[in-house]
Amino acid sequence: MTETSCKACVLCMKWGTPFSAHDVNMLFAAVRDHLPVDHDFICITDDTTGLDPAIKTHALSFPQLDQSEWVHGKWPKLLMFDRRIV
């Protein structure tokens, strides 16, 4: 039997204006400095401007819904289960 190693995934979400790229960069730095296991840091966002280039990003978009219908609800959080996020 072979031992497999798993990589942890730290996921955050940023859309609209409540949190800035600076906030995400600070979270990324804290996780990088204090999480001792191999991991990916992924930000699901509608705006990658100003994010540290080492942060993996995934586009936050729902082409089938008008933005006004998803920005304040549960829809963006469903992207956490998208298998294309790696």
Buried (B, 14 or more C-beta within 10 A) or exposed (E): EEEEEEEEEBBBBBBEEEBBBEEBBEBBEEBBEEEEEEBEBBBBBBBBEEBBEEBBBBEBBBEEEEEEEBBEEEBBEEBEEEEEBE
